[in-house]
Amino acid sequence: MSEFSTTDQQMLDSKTVQAGGAPLFDDKGYTSFAWLQNMDMTPYDFPYINQLLVQGYRSWLQQSNGISWINEEYTAVFNFIGVRVAGREEDDDEDLDLVERCCISREMEVSQRKLRDGSLAFVYMVPILCRNYKREPFAALRFTRPAQHSVSNQDTLLAAALHFKSCFYSKFEYIFMEDILGMQNRSDREGRRRSILFQIVKRMHDKIDVEGVLDEVFGSIAYLFPHVDITLYMSQDRHSRNPQVKPLLLHERDEDVCVRAFMKGQMAVNEPVGTQDEMTEIGIPLRGKQGVYGVFHMILPSGADSMKKVDVELIAMMADTAGTAFENAKLLEQSNVLIHELRLINELVQRLNQSLKLNEIFEFAVQELLKMFMADFCCIVQLDQDGSCFKVMSSNVESLKLESYPHEEGFAGLIRKTGEPVIVSDYRKDGKITSHFMDATDSQSLMAVPMKTSGTPRGVILLSSKLPHFFSYDNYKMLQMLAPHIGLAVTNAMLHAEVRRLANMDMLTGLYVRHYVDQIIQQHQEKDFCGSLILVDIDQFKQVNDTYGHQTGDEILKSVSNIVRSATRDEDVCARWGGEELAIYLPQLGVQQALGYAEKIRYRVQHETEPQVTVSCGIAEWNWLDEQISIESLFYSADMALYEAKNEGRNRIVVDHVANV
């Protein structure tokens, strides 16, 4: 519990502070405030003294009680411009004329007139002059006497006017002293605040942990104001063991005092407008230099004077101090977390860069992210080449593997559209976006960040938990830091795969090169039971080049290559064998099936090329019953069949060890 000096506590509890220095009255009974008698107004104050004139007039009537002709029936007071502010109303025009005359002459003016009831009366207008040597008139006092009771000795009226002037200045001096004592009280109160704040600041800044700072704040407020109910609503990224600290859920609290204080960064008050049983609510932001971290929610006792019992400004200053101390402790905590995160990132990046295989990178990333964030589920999706759908590249949810989704669907679709990461605290309550991933895993918390290529989202990392409010804002930021590294590793692997693909690709025809076909056939001969090879050669290709030129020859070669690629299956391997010769390997197909593909190619080339060309084909096969299985023997057999097709007149297909077709 916070402790303060007895003097500070007594000063805090006191309601009135007596100014120091000389005593109010000395031993002779003379006031030490005699200087007030020399205080006076200036003409600049005249427009604002109507209320003082009314108060002085009421006090004058009260003190003159018993004098029959001094009452509201026979008197009235006017300000310096001739407007009646108190007393009986008579003839405004004549009263204004009298006020002007007496203010100019600074002497009493007398007028005889008929009153509203028809009786004849004498009206006496006496100017009220300032104390200063200039003796400016600032008001006028009117006396009305019936004609039969006219005043023979006007000094009586002047004495009554002086009495009114004394009552007026008494009110004037009271207000002046009230201002002075108020300033003194505010000055002393500020001194008390500084003394208390000094002790609070010292203890708060001695704390180097966030929880210690919060405990000190609650302890200090509870000691100084035990009747105040106070709760600290913190932003979602902070979980505290203190029962007085609760999460600030903006979407649930709508527009209450805490939300206003948090959003504006200023104190907000909800004062009661109904019965006395209603309580006053105050929201004071816990803010530092970098932002607002939470809101102190105070509930004051019911009653109209509840605000007077609490030094709200002192609590606000304590909250500002706590905000700074909290921010310093949080920065220390964040620096330690950042060091840990950098170590994790360094280890992750090193391990990601050890592999250039895309599948291995995706699988490793999923496993590491699950461990790092203690999440229940992880899924990495990536756009296909034409950007029409997302494909699941890796996930620890078996039912999601190898699935595809439209590019605008779910949280991945939202991220593709906006390019911004997403965090969801409670999927069931949010309900704005439907996610197949969240529904399939029955998750409630989600973090999703984009993996960008050249600034464009090409993939999304999704992490989820079955618990609501599971991920902190620090988790959210860390995942955003990791995503570019994972994306870079994926990009490097894809570039490596693309380089390998281009290295195995013939630039003119878009078909694979010969050495790649050798590797593929060798792999299939190790695991398959059979396969066929078709060698395709363009007839009289040299003559085409000589007749139409090499550019046309290249176009013919590309046309034939396109026909070969479109006439075969996706799993078949089409390659440029050399020059105008092409090779097609058909896994797990015999010569009869290969013959059908070869005939389709021969027919289409003859009828779809311009200028028209023909092709000759040689076909060979292997199967697991052969005595010798090798790439060389397969190519030799197909090449011999092609040679035979050429010798027999071209534009035909020959199968090894089979009659011409």
C-alpha positions in Angstrom: 0.0 0.0 0.0 1.2 3.5 -0.8 2.1 5.7 2.1 2.4 9.5 2.2 3.5 11.9 4.9 0.9 13.0 7.5 1.2 16.6 6.4 0.5 15.8 2.8 -2.5 13.7 3.8 -3.9 16.5 6.0 -3.4 19.0 3.2 -5.2 16.7 0.8 -8.2 16.3 3.1 -8.5 19.9 4.0 -11.3 22.0 2.3 -10.0 25.5 2.9 -6.5 26.8 3.1 -5.7 29.9 5.0 -3.1 32.2 3.4 0.2 32.5 5.2 1.9 35.6 6.3 0.4 38.3 8.6 -2.7 37.3 10.7 -6.1 38.4 9.5 -6.5 40.7 12.6 -3.8 42.1 14.8 -4.0 42.4 18.6 -5.6 45.8 18.4 -8.5 44.5 16.3 -7.6 46.4 13.2 -7.8 44.4 9.9 -4.6 43.9 8.0 -6.7 44.1 4.9 -7.3 47.8 5.1 -5.7 48.1 1.7 -8.9 46.8 0.3 -10.5 50.2 1.0 -8.3 51.6 -1.7 -9.3 49.0 -4.3 -11.7 50.3 -6.8 -13.2 49.6 -10.2 -12.3 51.1 -13.6 -14.7 52.2 -16.3 -13.8 48.8 -18.0 -15.6 47.0 -15.1 -18.8 49.0 -15.4 -20.6 46.8 -18.0 -20.1 43.7 -15.7 -21.4 45.1 -12.3 -25.1 44.7 -12.7 -25.1 41.6 -10.5 -23.1 43.4 -7.8 -25.5 46.3 -8.0 -28.4 44.0 -7.3 -26.6 42.3 -4.4 -25.6 45.6 -2.9 -29.2 46.9 -3.3 -30.7 43.8 -1.5 -28.1 44.1 1.3 -28.9 47.9 1.6 -32.7 47.2 1.9 -32.1 44.5 4.5 -29.8 46.7 6.6 -32.3 49.7 6.2 -35.2 47.6 7.5 -37.4 49.9 9.6 -37.0 53.0 7.6 -40.3 53.4 5.9 -39.2 55.3 2.8 -36.3 52.9 2.0 -37.9 50.0 0.3 -38.6 48.6 -3.2 -41.7 50.7 -3.4 -39.9 54.0 -3.2 -36.4 53.2 -4.5 -34.6 51.8 -7.5 -31.0 51.5 -8.7 -29.7 52.2 -12.2 -26.4 51.3 -13.9 -24.1 53.8 -15.6 -26.1 53.7 -18.9 -29.4 54.4 -17.3 -30.9 50.8 -17.2 -32.8 50.0 -14.1 -31.4 46.8 -12.5 -33.5 46.6 -9.3 -36.4 48.4 -7.6 -39.7 49.8 -8.8 -40.3 50.7 -12.5 -41.6 54.1 -13.3 -41.2 56.3 -16.4 -38.1 55.0 -18.3 -37.6 58.1 -20.4 -37.7 60.5 -17.5 -35.5 58.2 -15.4 -32.9 57.9 -18.2 -32.9 61.7 -18.5 -32.4 62.1 -14.7 -29.6 59.5 -14.7 -27.7 61.3 -17.5 -28.1 64.7 -15.7 -26.9 63.5 -12.4 -24.0 61.5 -13.9 -22.9 64.6 -15.8 -23.3 67.0 -12.8 -22.3 64.3 -10.3 -24.9 65.9 -8.0 -28.4 65.0 -6.9 -31.1 65.8 -9.5 -34.7 66.4 -8.5 -37.8 66.1 -10.7 -41.6 66.4 -10.1 -43.8 64.1 -12.1 -47.1 62.2 -12.1 -46.7 58.6 -11.2 -48.5 55.7 -13.0 -51.3 55.8 -10.4 -51.9 59.5 -11.2 -50.5 60.8 -7.9 -48.0 63.7 -7.9 -44.5 62.9 -6.5 -40.9 64.2 -6.3 -38.2 62.0 -7.8 -34.6 62.3 -6.5 -31.7 60.8 -8.5 -28.5 60.5 -6.6 -25.2 59.5 -8.4 -23.1 56.7 -6.9 -19.4 57.6 -7.5 -16.2 55.6 -7.5 -13.7 55.8 -4.6 -10.9 57.0 -6.8 -9.9 60.6 -7.3 -11.7 60.8 -10.6 -15.0 60.0 -9.0 -16.5 58.4 -12.1 -20.3 57.7 -11.6 -21.0 54.0 -12.1 -24.6 53.9 -10.9 -27.5 56.1 -9.7 -30.0 55.6 -6.9 -33.6 56.8 -7.3 -35.8 57.9 -4.4 -39.5 58.5 -5.0 -41.5 60.6 -2.5 -45.2 61.7 -2.6 -45.6 65.4 -3.1 -47.1 65.9 0.4 -44.1 64.1 1.8 -41.2 65.8 0.0 -37.8 65.7 1.6 -36.9 69.0 3.2 -33.4 67.9 4.1 -31.7 66.2 1.1 -28.6 65.2 3.2 -30.8 62.3 4.5 -31.0 61.0 0.9 -27.2 61.5 0.4 -26.5 59.6 3.6 -28.8 56.7 2.4 -26.9 56.7 -0.9 -23.6 56.5 0.9 -25.0 53.6 2.8 -25.9 51.9 -0.5 -22.4 52.6 -1.8 -20.9 51.0 1.3 -23.1 47.9 0.8 -22.1 47.7 -2.8 -18.3 47.9 -2.1 -18.8 45.3 0.7 -19.9 42.9 -2.0 -17.2 44.1 -4.3 -14.4 43.5 -1.7 -15.9 40.1 -0.8 -15.6 38.9 -4.4 -12.1 40.3 -4.7 -11.0 38.5 -1.5 -12.8 35.3 -2.7 -10.7 35.5 -5.9 -7.5 36.0 -3.9 -8.2 33.2 -1.5 -9.2 31.0 -4.4 -5.9 31.7 -6.2 -4.1 31.0 -2.9 -6.1 27.8 -2.4 -5.3 26.6 -6.0 -1.6 27.4 -5.4 -1.5 25.4 -2.2 -3.4 22.6 -3.8 -0.9 22.5 -6.7 1.8 22.3 -4.1 0.1 19.4 -2.4 -0.3 17.7 -5.8 3.4 18.1 -6.6 4.4 16.7 -3.2 2.2 13.7 -3.6 3.1 13.2 -7.3 6.8 13.4 -6.4 6.5 10.4 -4.1 4.3 8.5 -6.6 6.7 9.2 -9.5 9.6 8.1 -7.4 8.0 4.8 -6.5 6.6 4.1 -10.0 9.9 4.7 -11.7 11.6 2.4 -9.3 9.5 -0.4 -10.9 11.0 -2.1 -13.9 8.1 -4.4 -14.7 4.7 -3.6 -16.0 2.8 -5.4 -13.3 4.7 -3.5 -10.6 3.7 -0.2 -12.1 0.0 -1.1 -12.2 0.0 -2.4 -8.6 1.6 0.9 -7.5 -1.2 2.9 -9.3 -4.0 0.9 -7.7 -2.4 1.0 -4.3 -1.9 4.8 -4.4 -5.5 5.6 -5.5 -6.9 3.1 -3.0 -5.0 4.8 -0.2 -5.9 8.3 -1.1 -9.5 7.7 -2.2 -10.7 4.5 -0.6 -14.4 5.2 -1.6 -13.6 5.2 -5.3 -14.3 2.0 -7.4 -11.6 1.9 -10.1 -10.9 -0.6 -13.0 -8.2 -0.5 -15.7 -9.4 -1.6 -19.1 -6.3 -2.5 -21.2 -6.0 -3.0 -24.9 -6.2 -6.6 -26.1 -2.4 -7.1 -26.3 -2.0 -7.0 -22.5 -3.0 -9.8 -20.1 -2.6 -9.0 -16.3 -2.9 -11.1 -13.2 -4.4 -8.2 -11.4 -8.2 -8.7 -11.0 -8.7 -4.9 -11.5 -7.3 -5.1 -15.0 -9.7 -6.2 -17.7 -9.5 -6.2 -21.5 -11.0 -3.2 -23.4 -13.2 -4.6 -26.1 -14.2 -1.6 -28.2 -16.8 -3.3 -30.3 -18.6 -4.5 -27.2 -18.5 -1.3 -25.2 -19.9 0.8 -28.0 -19.7 4.5 -27.2 -19.3 4.6 -23.4 -17.0 6.7 -21.4 -14.0 4.3 -21.7 -14.2 4.2 -25.5 -14.4 8.0 -25.7 -11.4 8.3 -23.4 -9.4 5.7 -25.3 -10.2 7.0 -28.8 -9.6 10.7 -28.0 -6.8 10.2 -25.5 -8.6 12.6 -23.1 -10.5 12.4 -19.9 -14.2 11.7 -20.4 -17.0 12.1 -17.8 -20.6 10.8 -17.6 -22.3 12.8 -14.9 -25.7 11.8 -13.6 -28.7 13.6 -15.2 -31.5 11.9 -13.2 -32.0 10.8 -9.7 -29.4 10.9 -6.9 -29.0 7.2 -7.1 -27.2 7.5 -10.4 -23.4 7.3 -10.3 -20.7 9.4 -11.9 -18.4 7.6 -14.4 -15.0 9.0 -15.3 -12.6 7.5 -18.0 -9.0 8.6 -17.7 -6.6 7.3 -20.4 -3.4 5.5 -19.5 -1.2 7.1 -22.1 2.5 7.5 -22.9 4.4 9.3 -25.6 3.8 6.4 -28.1 0.0 6.0 -27.6 -2.9 5.1 -25.3 -2.6 1.7 -23.6 -5.8 1.6 -21.6 -8.4 3.5 -19.6 -8.9 3.9 -15.9 -12.7 3.6 -15.3 -13.8 5.3 -12.0 -17.2 5.0 -10.5 -17.9 7.7 -7.9 -20.4 7.5 -5.1 -23.9 8.7 -5.9 -24.9 12.2 -5.0 -24.5 15.7 -6.3 -21.3 16.3 -4.4 -19.5 13.1 -5.4 -17.1 15.0 -7.7 -16.0 17.2 -4.8 -14.9 14.2 -2.8 -12.3 13.1 -5.4 -9.4 15.1 -6.7 -10.0 14.1 -10.3 -7.2 16.3 -11.6 -4.7 14.6 -9.2 -5.8 11.2 -10.4 -5.4 12.3 -14.0 -1.9 13.5 -13.2 -1.2 10.1 -11.5 -2.5 8.4 -14.6 -0.2 10.4 -16.8 2.7 9.5 -14.6 1.6 5.9 -14.6 1.4 6.0 -18.4 5.0 7.1 -18.7 6.3 4.5 -16.2 4.1 1.8 -17.8 5.5 2.7 -21.2 9.1 2.6 -20.0 8.5 -0.8 -18.3 6.7 -2.0 -21.5 9.6 -0.9 -23.7 12.0 -2.9 -21.5 9.7 -5.9 -21.7 9.4 -5.4 -25.5 13.1 -5.1 -25.9 13.6 -8.5 -24.2 10.8 -10.0 -26.3 12.4 -8.5 -29.5 15.8 -10.1 -28.7 14.0 -13.4 -28.3 12.1 -12.9 -31.6 15.2 -11.9 -33.5 16.8 -15.2 -32.3 13.8 -17.1 -33.5 13.7 -15.3 -36.8 17.5 -15.9 -37.3 17.1 -19.6 -36.6 14.0 -19.9 -38.8 15.7 -18.1 -41.8 18.8 -20.2 -41.5 16.8 -23.5 -41.6 14.5 -22.2 -44.4 17.5 -21.4 -46.6 19.0 -24.8 -46.1 16.5 -26.2 -48.6 15.5 -25.2 -52.1 12.7 -27.7 -52.4 9.3 -26.0 -52.3 7.4 -28.8 -50.6 10.0 -29.0 -47.8 9.9 -25.3 -47.2 6.1 -25.3 -46.9 6.1 -28.3 -44.5 8.9 -26.9 -42.4 7.3 -23.4 -42.1 4.0 -25.0 -41.0 5.6 -27.0 -38.2 7.8 -24.1 -37.0 4.9 -21.7 -36.9 2.7 -24.1 -34.9 5.5 -24.4 -32.3 6.4 -20.8 -32.2 2.9 -19.4 -31.6 1.5 -22.5 -29.9 -1.4 -22.5 -32.4 -3.7 -25.4 -33.0 -3.8 -25.2 -36.8 -1.8 -23.7 -39.6 -2.4 -23.5 -43.3 -0.4 -21.9 -46.2 -2.2 -21.2 -49.4 -0.8 -19.8 -52.7 -2.4 -18.4 -55.9 -2.0 -20.5 -58.9 -0.3 -19.2 -62.1 -3.3 -17.5 -63.5 -4.4 -16.1 -60.1 -7.9 -17.6 -60.3 -7.8 -19.7 -57.1 -5.8 -20.4 -53.9 -4.2 -23.8 -53.5 -3.4 -25.3 -50.1 0.4 -25.8 -50.2 0.8 -27.2 -46.7 -1.3 -27.7 -43.6 -1.5 -29.8 -40.5 -5.2 -30.4 -41.3 -5.3 -33.5 -43.5 -8.8 -32.7 -44.9 -7.5 -29.4 -46.3 -4.4 -30.6 -48.1 -4.3 -30.2 -51.9 -7.7 -28.4 -51.9 -8.4 -25.3 -54.0 -10.6 -22.2 -53.2 -11.8 -19.3 -55.3 -9.4 -16.3 -55.1 -12.0 -14.0 -53.5 -13.2 -16.5 -50.8 -12.6 -16.2 -47.0 -9.8 -14.3 -45.3 -7.3 -15.2 -48.0 -9.5 -13.5 -50.5 -9.8 -10.4 -48.3 -6.0 -10.3 -47.9 -5.5 -10.7 -51.7 -7.9 -7.8 -52.2 -6.5 -5.4 -49.5 -2.9 -6.6 -49.1 -3.3 -6.1 -45.3 -2.9 -8.7 -42.5 -5.9 -9.7 -40.4 -6.4 -10.7 -36.8 -9.7 -12.0 -35.4 -10.3 -12.4 -31.7 -13.6 -14.3 -31.8 -14.7 -15.7 -35.2 -18.1 -16.7 -34.0 -19.0 -13.2 -32.7 -17.3 -11.4 -35.6 -19.3 -13.1 -38.3 -18.3 -10.7 -41.1 -16.4 -13.2 -43.3 -17.1 -16.9 -43.8 -13.9 -19.0 -43.7 -13.8 -22.7 -44.7 -10.5 -23.0 -42.8 -12.1 -21.7 -39.5 -15.2 -23.8 -39.9 -13.3 -27.0 -40.7 -11.1 -26.6 -37.7 -13.7 -25.1 -35.3 -11.3 -22.3 -34.5 -12.2 -18.9 -32.9 -8.9 -16.9 -33.0 -7.1 -16.2 -36.2 -4.0 -14.5 -37.5 -3.6 -14.2 -41.3 -0.7 -12.4 -43.1 0.1 -12.1 -46.8 3.2 -13.5 -48.5 4.0 -10.9 -51.2 6.0 -11.1 -54.4 7.1 -7.7 -55.8 4.6 -6.1 -53.5 1.6 -8.2 -54.6 0.1 -10.8 -52.3 0.6 -14.3 -53.9 0.1 -16.4 -50.8 -1.4 -16.3 -47.3 -0.3 -17.8 -44.0 -3.2 -18.6 -41.6 -2.8 -19.6 -37.9 -5.7 -20.4 -35.7 -6.7 -21.5 -32.2 -9.8 -23.0 -30.8 -9.7 -20.5 -27.9 -11.0 -16.9 -28.3 -8.6 -14.0 -27.8 -5.7 -16.4 -28.0 -3.2 -14.4 -30.0 -1.7 -11.1 -28.7 -0.8 -8.1 -30.7 2.9 -9.0 -30.3 2.2 -12.4 -31.9 0.4 -10.5 -34.7 3.5 -8.3 -35.3 5.9 -11.1 -35.1 4.0 -13.2 -37.7 4.1 -10.1 -40.0 7.9 -10.0 -39.5 8.2 -13.8 -40.3 6.0 -13.7 -43.4 8.5 -11.9 -45.7 11.2 -14.4 -44.8 9.0 -17.3 -45.5 7.8 -15.7 -48.7 11.4 -15.0 -49.7 12.4 -18.6 -49.1 9.4 -19.7 -51.2 10.3 -17.3 -54.0 13.9 -18.5 -54.0 12.7 -22.1 -54.2 10.3 -21.2 -57.1 13.0 -19.2 -58.9 15.4 -22.2 -58.5 12.7 -24.5 -59.8 12.1 -22.1 -62.7 15.8 -21.9 -63.5 16.0 -25.7 -63.5 12.9 -25.8 -65.8 14.4 -23.3 -68.2 17.7 -25.2 -68.2 15.7 -28.3 -69.3 13.7 -26.3 -71.9 14.3 -25.6 -75.6 13.8 -21.9 -76.1 12.5 -22.2 -79.7 9.9 -24.9 -79.3 9.1 -24.8 -75.6 9.8 -28.5 -75.4 12.2 -30.2 -73.0 15.8 -30.8 -74.1 17.3 -34.3 -74.7 19.2 -34.7 -71.5 16.0 -34.1 -69.5 14.2 -36.8 -71.4 17.1 -39.2 -70.5 16.6 -38.5 -66.8 12.8 -38.9 -67.0 13.0 -42.2 -68.8 15.6 -43.5 -66.4 13.4 -42.7 -63.5 10.4 -44.4 -65.1 12.4 -47.5 -66.0 13.3 -47.9 -62.3 9.6 -48.0 -61.1 7.3 -48.6 -64.1 6.5 -51.9 -65.9 6.6 -50.5 -69.5 6.8 -47.4 -71.7 7.0 -46.3 -75.3 9.1 -43.8 -77.2 8.1 -41.9 -80.4 10.7 -40.2 -82.5 9.3 -37.6 -84.9 11.2 -36.1 -87.9 10.0 -33.4 -90.2 10.4 -34.6 -93.8 12.5 -32.6 -96.2 13.1 -29.9 -93.6 16.3 -28.6 -95.3 14.3 -28.0 -98.4 11.8 -25.9 -96.4 14.6 -23.8 -95.1 16.2 -23.4 -98.6 12.8 -22.5 -100.2 11.2 -20.3 -97.5 14.1 -19.3 -95.4 15.2 -20.2 -91.9 12.6 -17.9 -90.2 9.8 -19.8 -91.8 11.6 -23.0 -91.0 11.6 -22.0 -87.3 7.8 -21.3 -87.5 7.2 -24.7 -89.0 9.2 -26.3 -86.2 7.2 -24.4 -83.5 3.9 -25.4 -85.2 4.9 -29.1 -85.2 6.0 -28.8 -81.6 2.6 -27.3 -80.6 0.8 -30.1 -82.4 2.9 -32.7 -80.6 2.3 -31.1 -77.2 -1.5 -30.7 -77.7 -1.9 -34.3 -79.1 -0.4 -36.0 -76.0 -1.2 -36.4 -72.4 -0.1 -34.1 -69.5 2.1 -36.9 -68.1 3.9 -37.5 -71.4 7.3 -35.9 -71.9 7.8 -34.0 -75.2 11.3 -33.0 -76.2 13.4 -31.6 -79.0 15.7 -34.5 -79.9 17.9 -32.4 -82.2 17.5 -30.2 -85.3 14.1 -31.0 -86.7 13.7 -34.3 -84.7 11.3 -34.5 -81.7 10.9 -37.2 -79.1 7.8 -38.2 -77.1 8.0 -40.6 -74.1 4.7 -42.1 -73.0 5.0 -43.7 -69.5 3.2 -47.1 -69.1 1.9 -47.3 -72.7 2.6 -50.1 -75.2 3.4 -49.6 -78.9 -0.3 -50.1 -80.0 -1.4 -47.2 -77.8 1.7 -45.1 -78.9 0.8 -45.9 -82.5 -2.6 -44.1 -82.0 -0.9 -40.9 -80.7 1.7 -41.0 -83.5 -1.0 -41.3 -86.2 -2.9 -38.3 -84.7 0.3 -36.3 -84.8 1.1 -37.4 -88.4 -2.4 -36.5 -89.6 -2.6 -33.1 -87.9 0.9 -32.0 -89.2 -0.1 -32.9 -92.7 -3.3 -30.9 -92.6 -2.5 -28.0 -90.2 0.9 -26.7 -91.2 1.4 -23.8 -93.6 3.5 -24.2 -95.8 2.5 -27.9 -95.6 5.0 -30.4 -94.3 4.8 -34.1 -93.3 6.5 -36.1 -90.6 7.9 -39.6 -90.2 7.7 -41.5 -86.9 9.6 -44.3 -85.4 8.2 -46.2 -82.3 9.9 -48.5 -79.8 8.8 -49.8 -76.4 10.3 -51.5 -73.3 8.8 -53.6 -70.6 10.0 -55.4 -67.5 10.3 -58.7 -69.4 13.0 -57.5 -71.6 16.4 -59.0 -71.1 18.1 -55.6 -71.2 16.4 -52.4 -70.1 18.3 -49.2 -70.9 17.8 -45.8 -72.4 20.3 -46.4 -75.1 18.6 -49.6 -76.4 15.2 -47.9 -76.4 16.5 -44.9 -78.4 18.4 -47.1 -80.8 15.3 -49.2 -81.6 13.1 -46.0 -82.1 15.8 -44.5 -84.3 16.1 -47.6 -86.4 12.3 -47.5 -86.9 12.4 -43.8 -87.9 15.3 -44.6 -90.4 13.1 -47.3 -91.9 10.1 -44.9 -92.2 12.4 -42.4 -94.0 13.7 -45.0 -96.4 10.2 -46.2 -97.2 9.0 -42.9 -98.5 8.4 -40.6 -95.5 5.0 -39.4 -94.1 4.6 -42.7 -92.3 4.9 -44.5 -89.0 7.1 -47.5 -88.4 7.1 -49.6 -85.2 10.2 -51.5 -84.2 10.0 -55.1 -85.3 6.5 -54.5 -86.8 5.5 -54.0 -90.4 5.0 -50.5 -91.7 1.7 -49.0 -91.1 
